[in-house]
Amino acid sequence: MRPALRYAVSLFVGLIVAIFVAEFATTDSLLTVSLFPLYVTVRSMMIAHRQAFVSLSRDAAPARKRGAIVGGFSAFTGGFLLQTSIPAGTAGFGLMLLGMATTVADLDEL
C-alpha cells in the first residue's frame, strides 16, 4: 500500500476512535485526545506489516499459546480499565495493540 494512502487510512481510524470515545465519555478529555495519535500509530504499523500479522497468526502452537495467554490477561485488565472509564479502557486496548504491532514489525524486519 502506498504510504500516503496508509497514512490517510490511519488518520481516519484514529479520528473515528477519538470521536467515538468522546461521544460516550464525559470525563478524561486529555486522555480522549491522546487516543488519536495512539490509534493513528497503531493502524499505520498494522497496515505496513499486514503480511507479517497474517503469517504469524498461522504459525505453530507455541505462538498461539502465548497469544491466548496475552489475550486473556489483556481482556482481564481491559475490563477493569473500562470500569474505570471508557477512555482508559480504550487507551489500554490501544497500548496492547501498539505492543503487538511493534513486536510484529520487529520480527518482520528481521
N, C-alpha and C positions, 0 to 999 in steps of 0.2 A: 504494500500500500504506500502511496506517495506520502511523504512527511506532511505536506500541507493538509491533505485530507485527514490523516491520522490526528493532527492537532485540532482540526475543526471538530471532528467527532468527539475528541477528548474534552474540548471546551464545552460542547453541547451536553455531554453526560455530566460533567461537573456542575454546570449551571442547573440542570434538571434536578440533580440530587440536592443541591443547596436550596433551591426554590421549594421542593417538596418538603424538606425538613423544616424550612422557615414557616411553611403554612401550618404545620401541626405542632410546632414548638412555640411556647410563649416565653421561654427563658433562654439563657445562654446564647445571646446573639453573637458574641465573639466566636464562640465555638461553631455556630452555624456558618459564619463567614469563612472559617478555616476549612470547612468541608470542601469548598470549591477547589482550591489548589490541590488538596489531598486527592480528590477523585479525578481531577484532570491528570495528575501524575500517574496514578494507578492505571487509568484507562489507556493512557498513551503507552505505558510499558507493556500492558497486556496485548495491545494491538501490535506493537512492534515485535513481540516474541510469541505470537499466537501459535505458530507451528510447534514451538517447544512446549507450550501448555498442552496441546493435543497429544504430542508424543509421550510426554511424561505421565499423562493420565492413563496410558495404555501399558505402562511398564509392569515389572514384576510385582509380586506380592509384598515385599518389604516396603516399597513406596506407598502402596495402598494402605498398609497397616499404619505407617506414620501419618498419612493423610487422615485416616479415621481418628487417630488419637488427637491430632491437632484440631480437627474439626469438632470433636466432642468438647475439648476444653474451650475452644472459641465460642461454641454455642452456649456453654455454661456461663462464661464470662460476659458474652454479649447480652444474654438475658438479664443479668444483673445490671449491666450498663444501661439497657433500655428502661429498666425500672427506675433508674436514677433520672434520666432524661432522654428524650429522643435524639438530640444532637450528640450526646455522649455515646449512645449505642451505635449511632451511625458512624461516628468517628472511630470507635473501636473496631467496627467491621472494616472500615476503610484502611485502618492501620494493619489489620490482619492481611487484607488483600495486598497492601503495599509490601509487606514482608514476603508474601508468596511471589509477587511479581519480581521483586529484587532477586530472590533466590533463583527463580527460573531464568531470569536474564543473565545472572552469573553463570549458571550451568550452560546456557545457550552460547555464551561467549567462549566457553572452554571448548 
